Structure formats: C-alpha cells, structure tokens
Amino acid sequence: MSLLLLLVLFTFSKCKKDSDAAKIDAPTNQIVTDLSAVQSSTTEKILSLSNVASDGGFAYKVYSDLGATSDSENNSSASTLRIFENGKELGPGHALHADIRAKGKGLFSHWAGNLYFSSSDNTDPRKNGRKYTYTFGSASVEVPPNTVTPPTTTPSESTSKIIGYAMVDGTTTGGAGGQTLVVSTLSALKSAVESNSPLIIQVSGKITGTGFLNVKSNKTILGQKGSSLEGVGLLMYGTNNVIIRNMTIRNVVTYSNIVIKEGAHHVWVDHCDLSSDRNHGWDYYDGLLDVGRRADYVTLSWNRLHDNHIPMLIGFGDQNTDDIGHLRVTVYKNYFYNVSERQPGTRFGYMHVFNNYMSNGSGYGVGATMGATVRTDNNYFENQAIPIFTEYNAKPGYISGATTNIYKNSGNNRISTAASTWVPAYDYKSELIAAELVPAVVVAGSGAIL
C-alpha cells in the first residue's frame, strides 16, 4: 500500500508552470482539470473536455498541470506526453504553438505544464464526440526534423503571450500583484481605473455612459464573458504598464474607443472588440484604437476593429514632430472589416504590422507617412482599394516586407519610396504564420473570446 501511495504522489507532483500561449489573466470561465475524477487506470487517463478552452485557430488549451515533466526553455523535449484520439495517437508533440493554431492536424505541445493540442481533422474537440486520453512514456511519434520548433521563451505569469514592443526596454505586467476587483457600474469602473494602486479589474455586464475614463498606471482591465462598455472610452494619458483584454467597447461619440497618448508607454491591448458604425458620417465617431503624442512601446494584438471609417491611427498630426523617436508599436493578428481606411494609418514612428486580416476597406489599408517606417509581414488584404499607401500626407513613409503579403481582389499598392530593409529587433517568428492561413486563424481567434 505504501508503495502504491508513493507512485501516486510521484505521478501527480506539480511545479510552477506557464507557457508562451498562456493568458495573463485566465478566462473568467477557466476551470481546472480534475485528474482524480477522470483517471481511468494507473497509466492512462481520460482528458476531460469540459476543461478545454480555445487558444485561437485550431489550438485548444487545457488549463491544468498534467502531473509530469513538461517541455521548457531549458529542455524542449523533456515531456513524454502522448495524446490519443479514439485510441489513435496524435502528434507530433513538442510543436510550436503558432503551428498548432495555424496547422492543427493533431499537433500538440506540453509546454511549461499546460497542454495545447489540436484534433486530427481540426474540428473542435469539445464538440466532435471523440474520446481523448493521455499517458506518459516513450512516445512513438517523433518530431520531424525542421518541421516544428519549441517556443523560444518561457514568459512569467505576468508577461505571458505578450510579444512585440510592449516587452521592449521594460515589461508590461498590468495590475499583477494587486487586488482583483469585479465592477459592474460606471462609477465603480471609474474609481478602479483611476486608483493609484495596482489592480486587476474585471468588468461584468453592460456598462453605459459617455466620454472617457482616465486609466492610471499598473492596471489590468479584463472583460468578463458577455460584458460591454457602451459609449465610454478608455484613455491612457501619460501612464504606463497597462493591459486591456477581452473588452467590448462600442459607439463612443467624439473620442476613440481606446486612446494611448502623451508619453504613455508599455501598453498591451489584446482580444478586444471595438466598433461604432458608418451611418453617421466621418465626424460623429472618432477612431477605435489610436496611439500618438510620444506614446511608445505598445502592442495591439488579436483585436476586432469594425464598422468604423478610421479604426486605427498611430501618429495624430503632421505637425507632431516630437513623435520622432517614439511611436514604436506592434500590430498583429487583428481583424479589420467594414472600415474605410487606417488599418493602421501611421506617422513618424516604427510600426510592425504582421498577420493582420484587412477585409472590405473602401480607402487605404496600411498607410505610412511623415517618415514612418512600417514593416509588414504576412498580412492578408482582401477587397482593399489601396492596400498600402505612402502618398496622402505632406511626406511619404517607408515600407518593408510588402512582398510577403497576400492581396486578394484589391487594387495596387501606392508606395512612392524605395523599399526599406528595417525589421524589428525583437523575436516574433514563433508567432508568425503563413499569409494564406491568416483569414481562418484571425477570424477564429480574434475579438473578445477569452
């Protein structure tokens, strides 16, 4: 009996883990796998599908420590996890998380304690009626050479999944370490975001109002499932270390839905749904997500920006020459649709725009003016009048990577400057997917879906 107890304790021993695809704040409906309730034998266990959440594209994440050694930065092939779908082994394992999202077909990763996996035919494993089991031991499925590689970093809980400029020359941790508050009224939300203390603020239900809320430093604002902010925008005015995730913000009159300005820095806006409409003309609503006036080190990822004439502006005016040396912004895996232009429109800074899906734009897609340098990687332009445009302000900007994009049913680029060779200094290859995969992956994974 004592020997059996020792074996059980060894099997279910745990250590602190995270992953490059883990969420900063777990989804509000996060549930942890109860391994003791699903154990089918001493060597093979049933994977509880009630504990699986979408991780974008074809990837699904189990929020649990499966109880054995996993891959890590120090040992990218330490895990011996084997996954079975109706008794047939999936794989290969040790897969790059971006490949699981983009390719699926049974790829999986046991990385930093969590499981990321895909079904054999890219169906939703929560709905396809199949039985998934797992065990640990000598795997019969090996990683094909040069096919997939492990993630290159093991971020901490406070920095998980943030890539790009929000993690350059500092880190973006939001309200990590602070109190968690759940707010459901405008007055409570205002009090929370204007507090001088680090806070994790969970927004519940529908909150309505007008104007904007001035978000102070060291805040995480996380929308709970079904929540929305109607008519009220969020402003980062000279503050820093702010995370906004899973927020649905609609119909903010006069102001943009989210504004980052006046030297604000290290801000991450992720998985938000931002919209207004195009029925009131160009002046009634402003944009949806704007960065300017010396703001810096910003990452904008996995957002839906739609039903607006001018959704994203980086650099507010030709006269703002003090923006030179600032406005370093990463824009990736965002879904722009039913918009006119500014996907984004840029001035002065260095912007990295990759894996975005721009659909049905009646004006220009990516604009680069006033000496802005924009790197484009593997974007997908569809039904865009002018995909990339440099000529509409007083001075043109510079473009690199234009040949990596797909242009479907779109007009010609209007680029008046020589091709730039600039690429950002940070690593983003683990997140980059092929341009032809962008529509499916971005539509499936963007917006307030955490």
RODO-2510 file (C-alpha; in nm, 4 decimals, decimal comma):
residues 450
     n   res          X          Y          Z
     1     m     0,0000     0,0000     0,0000
     2     s     0,2813     0,2444     0,0874
     3     l     0,4496     0,1717    -0,2485
     4     l     0,1261     0,2473    -0,4348
     5     l     0,0896     0,5739    -0,2425
     6     l     0,4421     0,6782    -0,3393
     7     l     0,3686     0,6086    -0,7065
     8     v     0,0508     0,8202    -0,6943
     9     l     0,2309     1,1086    -0,5252
    10     f     0,5049     1,0957    -0,7872
    11     t     0,2581     1,0896    -1,0760
    12     f     0,0705     1,3948    -0,9548
    13     s     0,3587     1,6068    -0,8285
    14     k     0,3401     1,9678    -0,9525
    15     c     0,5660     2,2625    -1,0122
    16     k     0,5107     2,6265    -1,1162
    17     k     0,4475     2,6406    -1,4903
    18     d     0,3296     2,8669    -1,7702
    19     s     0,3605     2,8930    -2,1497
    20     d     0,4086     3,1273    -2,4386
    21     a     0,0401     3,0908    -2,5240
    22     a    -0,0983     3,1229    -2,1708
    23     k    -0,3258     3,4135    -2,0784
    24     i    -0,2181     3,6844    -1,8358
    25     d    -0,5448     3,6619    -1,6529
    26     a    -0,7122     3,3265    -1,7016
    27     p    -1,0524     3,3446    -1,8738
    28     t    -1,3242     3,4098    -1,6212
    29     n    -1,4789     3,0736    -1,7025
    30     q    -1,1474     2,8939    -1,6566
    31     i    -1,1805     2,5512    -1,4976
    32     v    -0,9034     2,3201    -1,3865
    33     t    -0,8879     1,9577    -1,4894
    34     d    -0,9785     1,7255    -1,2010
    35     l    -0,7374     1,4450    -1,2792
    36     s    -0,8520     1,2326    -0,9876
    37     a    -1,2072     1,2308    -1,1226
    38     v    -1,1108     1,1180    -1,4730
    39     q    -0,8330     0,8714    -1,4066
    40     s    -0,9121     0,5502    -1,5915
    41     s    -0,6032     0,3497    -1,4914
    42     t    -0,2615     0,3917    -1,3330
    43     t    -0,1024     0,4651    -1,6742
    44     e    -0,3721     0,6125    -1,8972
    45     k    -0,6123     0,8927    -1,8171
    46     i    -0,9135     1,0470    -1,9862
    47     l    -0,8724     1,4095    -2,0881
    48     s    -1,1752     1,5955    -1,9550
    49     l    -1,3134     1,8003    -2,2461
    50     s    -1,5140     2,0212    -2,0130
    51     n    -1,1851     2,1815    -1,9161
    52     v    -1,0717     2,2897    -2,2637
    53     a    -1,0728     2,6454    -2,3993
    54     s    -0,9944     2,7760    -2,7472
    55     d    -0,6449     2,9163    -2,7848
    56     g    -0,7080     3,0586    -3,1313
    57     g    -0,7140     2,8913    -3,4712
    58     f    -0,7114     2,5128    -3,4396
    59     a    -0,5478     2,5119    -3,0954
    60     y    -0,7182     2,4240    -2,7669
    61     k    -0,5705     2,4625    -2,4219
    62     v    -0,6194     2,2537    -2,1094
    63     y    -0,5672     2,4760    -1,8053
    64     s    -0,4003     2,2185    -1,5848
    65     d    -0,0753     2,0706    -1,4659
    66     l    -0,0937     1,7187    -1,6055
    67     g     0,1349     1,5924    -1,3347
    68     a     0,4652     1,5131    -1,5063
    69     t     0,7706     1,6830    -1,6516
    70     s     0,6906     1,9160    -1,9410
    71     d     0,8970     2,0907    -2,2059
    72     s     1,0695     2,4141    -2,1118
    73     e     1,3245     2,6567    -2,2455
    74     n     1,5998     2,4555    -2,0772
    75     n     1,4803     2,1239    -2,2234
    76     s     1,2492     2,1482    -2,5232
    77     s     1,1916     1,7719    -2,5442
    78     a     1,1606     1,6751    -2,1779
    79     s     0,7948     1,5762    -2,1906
    80     t     0,6984     1,2166    -2,2717
    81     l     0,3283     1,3022    -2,3003
    82     r     0,1294     1,1012    -2,5567
    83     i    -0,2206     1,2065    -2,6679
    84     f    -0,4782     0,9661    -2,8204
    85     e    -0,7976     1,0438    -3,0128
    86     n    -1,0342     0,7445    -3,0042
    87     g    -0,7283     0,5315    -2,9385
    88     k    -0,5212     0,6699    -3,2282
    89     e    -0,2111     0,8594    -3,1317
    90     l    -0,1892     1,2294    -3,2212
    91     g     0,1312     1,4169    -3,2979
    92     p     0,3918     1,5220    -3,3427
    93     g     0,4351     1,6695    -2,9986
    94     h     0,6775     1,9419    -2,8905
    95     a     0,5101     2,1611    -3,1541
    96     l     0,5374     2,5365    -3,1878
    97     h     0,2164     2,6927    -3,0550
    98     a     0,1744     2,9100    -3,3616
    99     d     0,1845     2,5928    -3,5745
   100     i    -0,0825     2,4281    -3,3591
   101     r    -0,3086     2,7298    -3,4119
   102     a    -0,2364     2,7622    -3,7826
   103     k    -0,1948     2,3988    -3,8942
   104     g    -0,3566     2,1757    -3,6323
   105     k    -0,3875     1,8170    -3,7595
   106     g    -0,3019     1,6615    -3,4249
   107     l    -0,0024     1,8787    -3,3359
   108     f     0,0339     1,9345    -2,9627
   109     s     0,2659     2,0813    -2,7025
   110     h     0,3149     2,0005    -2,3361
   111     w     0,4863     2,3273    -2,2570
   112     a     0,5592     2,4645    -1,9087
   113     g     0,2936     2,2428    -1,7550
   114     n    -0,0014     2,3132    -1,9824
   115     l    -0,1357     2,1170    -2,2781
   116     y    -0,2005     2,2797    -2,6164
   117     f    -0,3448     2,0418    -2,8739
   118     s    -0,5471     2,0099    -3,1937
   119     s    -0,7747     1,7371    -3,3235
   120     s    -0,6710     1,5164    -3,6139
   121     d    -0,9068     1,6933    -3,8577
   122     n    -0,9101     2,0397    -3,6970
   123     t    -1,2602     2,0033    -3,5561
   124     d    -1,3465     2,1354    -3,2112
   125     p    -1,2534     1,8531    -2,9686
   126     r    -1,5239     1,9745    -2,7309
   127     k    -1,7915     1,9059    -2,9904
   128     n    -1,6676     1,6276    -3,2210
   129     g    -1,7754     1,3441    -2,9885
   130     r    -1,4343     1,1788    -2,9670
   131     k    -1,2607     1,0409    -2,6608
   132     y    -0,9215     1,1895    -2,5786
   133     t    -0,6815     1,0119    -2,3473
   134     y    -0,3221     1,0665    -2,2466
   135     t    -0,0341     0,8883    -2,0884
   136     f     0,3353     0,9433    -2,0267
   137     g     0,6089     0,7191    -2,1592
   138     s     0,8235     0,6514    -2,4641
   139     a     0,6436     0,8261    -2,7478
   140     s     0,6095     0,6536    -3,0819
   141     v     0,5585     0,9850    -3,2622
   142     e     0,8750     1,1881    -3,3015
   143     v     0,9178     1,5455    -3,4206
   144     p     1,0122     1,5513    -3,7899
   145     p     1,3399     1,7391    -3,8404
   146     n     1,2984     2,1096    -3,9302
   147     t     0,9185     2,0891    -3,9089
   148     v     0,8315     2,2380    -3,5727
   149     t     1,0400     2,4027    -3,3045
   150     p     0,9736     2,4749    -2,9397
   151     p     0,8822     2,8234    -2,8162
   152     t     1,1880     3,0379    -2,7655
   153     t     1,0897     3,1861    -2,4295
   154     t     0,9140     3,0881    -2,1105
   155     p     0,7335     3,4064    -2,0016
   156     s     0,6196     3,4543    -1,6456
   157     e     0,2518     3,4659    -1,5496
   158     s     0,2527     3,8440    -1,5730
   159     t     0,4048     3,8600    -1,9213
   160     s     0,2634     3,5501    -2,0924
   161     k     0,1826     3,5795    -2,4600
   162     i     0,2879     3,9458    -2,4868
   163     i     0,5276     3,9878    -2,7740
   164     g     0,6483     4,2933    -2,9577
   165     y     0,7185     4,6410    -2,8350
   166     a     0,5212     4,6138    -2,5104
   167     m     0,8071     4,3891    -2,3942
   168     v     1,0971     4,6011    -2,5237
   169     d     1,3027     4,8251    -2,2898
   170     g     1,0892     4,7125    -1,9982
   171     t     0,7951     4,4827    -1,9381
   172     t     0,4182     4,5135    -1,9332
   173     t     0,2615     4,3382    -1,6351
   174     g    -0,0501     4,5491    -1,5765
   175     g    -0,2002     4,5108    -1,2313
   176     a    -0,0126     4,1910    -1,1466
   177     g     0,0311     4,1601    -0,7739
   178     g    -0,2561     4,3939    -0,6987
   179     q    -0,6065     4,3311    -0,5713
   180     t    -0,8674     4,1819    -0,8081
   181     l    -1,1931     4,3786    -0,8299
   182     v    -1,5137     4,2912    -1,0151
   183     v    -1,7039     4,6027    -1,1284
   184     s    -2,0469     4,6281    -1,2885
   185     t    -2,1263     5,0019    -1,2752
   186     l    -1,9688     5,3056    -1,4391
   187     s    -1,8879     5,4663    -1,1039
   188     a    -1,7144     5,1521    -0,9783
   189     l    -1,5152     5,1180    -1,3006
   190     k    -1,4145     5,4844    -1,2885
   191     s    -1,2990     5,4550    -0,9287
   192     a    -1,0986     5,1420    -1,0070
   193     v    -0,9182     5,2634    -1,3198
   194     e    -0,8346     5,5982    -1,1576
   195     s    -0,6870     5,4374    -0,8466
   196     n    -0,3172     5,4867    -0,7851
   197     s    -0,2784     5,1224    -0,6746
   198     p    -0,2027     4,8223    -0,8971
   199     l    -0,5344     4,6493    -0,9725
   200     i    -0,6770     4,3677    -1,1815
   201     i    -1,0209     4,4973    -1,2791
   202     q    -1,2775     4,2505    -1,4127
   203     v    -1,5654     4,4194    -1,5951
   204     s    -1,9032     4,2469    -1,5574
   205     g    -2,2238     4,3091    -1,7506
   206     k    -2,3172     4,6069    -1,9674
   207     i    -2,1885     4,9463    -1,8556
   208     t    -2,3118     5,2592    -2,0344
   209     g    -2,2121     5,6244    -2,0254
   210     t    -2,0390     5,8975    -2,2241
   211     g    -1,6903     6,0421    -2,2524
   212     f    -1,3834     5,8545    -2,1394
   213     l    -1,2170     5,7100    -1,8302
   214     n    -0,8592     5,8076    -1,7470
   215     v    -0,6721     5,4828    -1,6771
   216     k    -0,3844     5,5169    -1,4316
   217     s    -0,0652     5,3106    -1,4378
   218     n    -0,0318     4,9454    -1,3306
   219     k    -0,3786     4,8275    -1,4287
   220     t    -0,5195     4,5181    -1,5944
   221     i    -0,8732     4,5675    -1,7299
   222     l    -1,0308     4,2359    -1,8258
   223     g    -1,3807     4,2000    -1,9672
   224     q    -1,5785     3,9059    -1,8360
   225     k    -1,7830     3,6963    -2,0765
   226     g    -2,0725     3,8955    -2,2213
   227     s    -1,9575     4,2283    -2,0786
   228     s    -1,9501     4,5545    -2,2737
   229     l    -1,8678     4,9203    -2,2350
   230     e    -2,1190     5,1294    -2,4289
   231     g    -2,0443     5,4922    -2,5195
   232     v    -1,7435     5,5221    -2,2876
   233     g    -1,3793     5,5102    -2,3976
   234     l    -1,0555     5,4274    -2,2155
   235     l    -0,7710     5,6804    -2,2156
   236     m    -0,4064     5,6181    -2,1244
   237     y    -0,2757     5,9745    -2,0795
   238     g     0,0918     5,9631    -1,9883
   239     t     0,0502     5,6462    -1,7855
   240     n     0,2340     5,3164    -1,8221
   241     n     0,2145     4,9431    -1,7628
   242     v    -0,1484     4,8926    -1,8642
   243     i    -0,3155     4,5800    -2,0026
   244     i    -0,6622     4,5867    -2,1614
   245     r    -0,8035     4,2479    -2,2643
   246     n    -1,1310     4,0961    -2,3725
   247     m    -1,3153     4,4286    -2,3641
   248     t    -1,6073     4,5033    -2,5947
   249     i    -1,6327     4,8814    -2,6417
   250     r    -1,8937     5,0335    -2,8738
   251     n    -2,0230     5,3655    -3,0003
   252     v    -1,8002     5,6166    -2,8233
   253     v    -1,9031     5,9587    -2,9556
   254     t    -1,6354     6,2284    -3,0135
   255     y    -1,3484     6,0173    -2,8764
   256     s    -1,1859     5,6975    -2,9960
   257     n    -1,2748     5,3825    -2,8042
   258     i    -0,9183     5,3414    -2,6741
   259     v    -0,6554     5,6187    -2,6848
   260     i    -0,2886     5,5863    -2,5832
   261     k    -0,1123     5,9242    -2,5794
   262     e     0,1017     6,1912    -2,4083
   263     g     0,4022     5,9692    -2,3475
   264     a     0,2060     5,6653    -2,2310
   265     h     0,4209     5,3538    -2,2637
   266     h     0,4230     4,9786    -2,2189
   267     v     0,0598     4,9175    -2,3009
   268     w    -0,0936     4,5935    -2,4311
   269     v    -0,4410     4,5861    -2,5902
   270     d    -0,5408     4,2293    -2,6690
   271     h    -0,8534     4,0373    -2,7758
   272     c    -1,0849     4,3373    -2,7686
   273     d    -1,3906     4,4056    -2,9881
   274     l    -1,4074     4,7720    -3,0901
   275     s    -1,6763     4,9218    -3,3132
   276     s    -1,9159     5,2062    -3,3901
   277     d    -2,0936     5,2408    -3,7266
   278     r    -2,0502     5,4092    -4,0646
   279     n    -2,4012     5,5556    -4,0813
   280     h    -2,3328     5,8852    -3,9021
   281     g    -2,0640     6,0245    -4,1326
   282     w    -1,6925     6,0632    -4,0673
   283     d    -1,7089     6,3234    -3,7886
   284     y    -1,9664     6,1790    -3,5483
   285     y    -1,7442     5,8986    -3,4185
   286     d    -1,3673     5,9176    -3,3986
   287     g    -1,1498     5,6083    -3,4431
   288     l    -1,1357     5,2864    -3,2442
   289     l    -0,7762     5,2397    -3,1259
   290     d    -0,5338     5,5327    -3,1516
   291     v    -0,1721     5,5848    -3,0420
   292     g     0,0041     5,9219    -3,0518
   293     r     0,1764     6,2182    -2,8875
   294     r     0,5009     6,0462    -2,7905
   295     a     0,3385     5,7204    -2,6793
   296     d     0,5775     5,4266    -2,7014
   297     y     0,6273     5,0510    -2,6565
   298     v     0,2765     4,9390    -2,7418
   299     t     0,1446     4,6007    -2,8592
   300     l    -0,2012     4,5703    -3,0205
   301     s    -0,2973     4,2065    -3,0827
   302     w    -0,5922     3,9820    -3,1696
   303     n    -0,8458     4,2673    -3,1737
   304     r    -1,1549     4,3074    -3,3928
   305     l    -1,1930     4,6599    -3,5291
   306     h    -1,5021     4,7033    -3,7415
   307     d    -1,7836     4,9258    -3,8641
   308     n    -1,5878     5,2485    -3,8426
   309     h    -1,4337     5,4821    -4,1008
   310     i    -1,0928     5,5313    -3,9357
   311     p    -1,0238     5,2427    -3,6939
   312     m    -0,6519     5,2754    -3,6065
   313     l    -0,4263     5,5809    -3,6145
   314     i    -0,0660     5,5875    -3,4974
   315     g     0,0608     5,9468    -3,5003
   316     f    -0,2033     6,2160    -3,4776
   317     g    -0,0780     6,5008    -3,6965
   318     d     0,1908     6,6064    -3,9435
   319     q     0,2863     6,8841    -3,7002
   320     n     0,3712     6,6431    -3,4159
   321     t     0,7410     6,6170    -3,4971
   322     d     0,8148     6,5436    -3,1297
   323     d     0,6828     6,1944    -3,2086
   324     i     1,0132     6,1243    -3,3828
   325     g     1,1974     5,8683    -3,1710
   326     h     0,8711     5,7373    -3,0230
   327     l     0,5630     5,5522    -3,1533
   328     r     0,7147     5,2040    -3,1504
   329     v     0,4080     4,9856    -3,1960
   330     t     0,3459     4,6189    -3,2798
   331     v     0,0161     4,5416    -3,4575
   332     y    -0,0534     4,1726    -3,5126
   333     k    -0,3381     3,9264    -3,5768
   334     n    -0,6035     4,1983    -3,5719
   335     y    -0,9183     4,1700    -3,7828
   336     f    -1,0230     4,4889    -3,9628
   337     y    -1,3531     4,4741    -4,1518
   338     n    -1,6209     4,7093    -4,2805
   339     v    -1,3925     5,0086    -4,2428
   340     s    -1,2767     5,2870    -4,4733
   341     e    -0,9043     5,3380    -4,4064
   342     r    -0,6342     5,3434    -4,1318
   343     q    -0,5570     4,9743    -4,0842
   344     p    -0,3443     5,1419    -3,9475
   345     g    -0,2536     5,4896    -4,0699
   346     t     0,0903     5,5910    -3,9379
   347     r     0,3280     5,8829    -3,8933
   348     f     0,6862     5,9228    -3,7668
   349     g     0,7411     5,6006    -3,5680
   350     y     0,8474     5,2406    -3,6227
   351     m     0,5499     5,0085    -3,6591
   352     h     0,5495     4,6336    -3,7089
   353     v     0,2305     4,5131    -3,8789
   354     f     0,2067     4,1353    -3,9229
   355     n    -0,0535     3,8631    -3,9744
   356     n    -0,3458     4,1060    -3,9798
   357     y    -0,6591     4,0402    -4,1843
   358     m    -0,7896     4,3532    -4,3582
   359     s    -1,1265     4,2914    -4,5237
   360     n    -1,3517     4,5288    -4,7182
   361     g    -1,1726     4,8612    -4,6850
   362     s    -1,3016     5,1344    -4,9125
   363     g    -0,9899     5,3546    -4,8825
   364     y    -0,6344     5,2503    -4,7965
   365     g    -0,5223     4,9666    -4,5727
   366     v    -0,1809     5,0365    -4,4225
   367     g    -0,0696     5,3978    -4,4527
   368     a     0,2888     5,5120    -4,3935
   369     t     0,3581     5,8863    -4,3991
   370     m     0,5751     6,1570    -4,2437
   371     g     0,8785     5,9297    -4,2408
   372     a     0,7102     5,6438    -4,0554
   373     t     0,8805     5,3097    -4,1106
   374     v     0,6392     5,0167    -4,1308
   375     r     0,7383     4,6522    -4,1553
   376     t     0,4635     4,4332    -4,3000
   377     d     0,4838     4,0555    -4,2605
   378     n     0,2347     3,8041    -4,3974
   379     n    -0,0787     4,0186    -4,3842
   380     y    -0,3901     3,9347    -4,5853
   381     f    -0,5559     4,2228    -4,7726
   382     e    -0,8959     4,1425    -4,9214
   383     n    -1,1228     4,3831    -5,1125
   384     q    -0,8992     4,6808    -5,0342
   385     a    -0,8979     4,9796    -5,2673
   386     i    -0,5314     5,0605    -5,1913
   387     p    -0,3650     4,8001    -4,9669
   388     i    -0,0509     5,0020    -4,8825
   389     f    -0,0308     5,3797    -4,9354
   390     t     0,2506     5,6296    -4,8665
   391     e     0,1403     5,9425    -5,0520
   392     y    -0,1560     6,1031    -4,8739
   393     n     0,0161     6,3387    -4,6224
   394     a     0,2884     6,6009    -4,6577
   395     k     0,5682     6,3419    -4,6719
   396     p     0,5737     5,9696    -4,7504
   397     g     0,6888     5,6940    -4,5198
   398     y     0,8812     5,3722    -4,5786
   399     i     0,7663     5,0132    -4,6197
   400     s     0,9470     4,6836    -4,5786
   401     g     0,8113     4,3349    -4,6386
   402     a     0,5388     4,4320    -4,8879
   403     t     0,6026     4,1214    -5,0980
   404     t     0,5203     3,8897    -4,8057
   405     n     0,1520     3,9883    -4,8015
   406     i    -0,1439     3,8454    -4,9947
   407     y    -0,3582     4,0916    -5,1924
   408     k    -0,6939     3,9407    -5,2886
   409     n    -0,9428     4,1342    -5,5024
   410     s    -0,7561     4,4504    -5,4143
   411     g    -0,6098     4,7447    -5,6012
   412     n    -0,2417     4,8191    -5,6407
   413     n    -0,0153     4,9445    -5,3656
   414     r     0,0873     5,3087    -5,3956
   415     i     0,4357     5,3167    -5,2498
   416     s     0,6456     5,6136    -5,3584
   417     t     0,9652     5,5382    -5,1635
   418     a     1,2351     5,2762    -5,2038
   419     a     1,1797     4,9532    -5,0145
   420     s     1,3104     4,9636    -4,6601
   421     t     1,5141     4,6827    -4,5085
   422     w     1,4063     4,7526    -4,1496
   423     v     1,2936     4,4671    -3,9268
   424     p     1,2171     4,4913    -3,5537
   425     a     1,4871     4,3746    -3,3162
   426     y     1,2622     4,1500    -3,1058
   427     d     1,1813     3,7878    -3,1859
   428     y     0,8404     3,7245    -3,3395
   429     k     0,8983     3,4165    -3,5560
   430     s     0,7266     3,1880    -3,3041
   431     e     0,4025     3,3822    -3,3581
   432     l     0,4282     3,4418    -3,7355
   433     i     0,2070     3,2263    -3,9597
   434     a     0,1845     3,1984    -4,3375
   435     a    -0,0214     3,4711    -4,5056
   436     e    -0,2652     3,2237    -4,6602
   437     l    -0,3621     3,0997    -4,3125
   438     v    -0,4373     3,4447    -4,1749
   439     p    -0,8131     3,4733    -4,2515
   440     a    -0,9063     3,1441    -4,0868
   441     v    -0,6794     3,1861    -3,7851
   442     v    -0,7563     3,5516    -3,7201
   443     v    -1,1341     3,5249    -3,7680
   444     a    -1,1430     3,2248    -3,5331
   445     g    -0,9185     3,3718    -3,2654
   446     s    -0,9703     3,7495    -3,2574
   447     g    -1,2067     3,9609    -3,0528
   448     a    -1,3439     3,9278    -2,7015
   449     i    -1,3418     3,5482    -2,6827
   450     l    -1,1198     3,4730    -2,3826
***
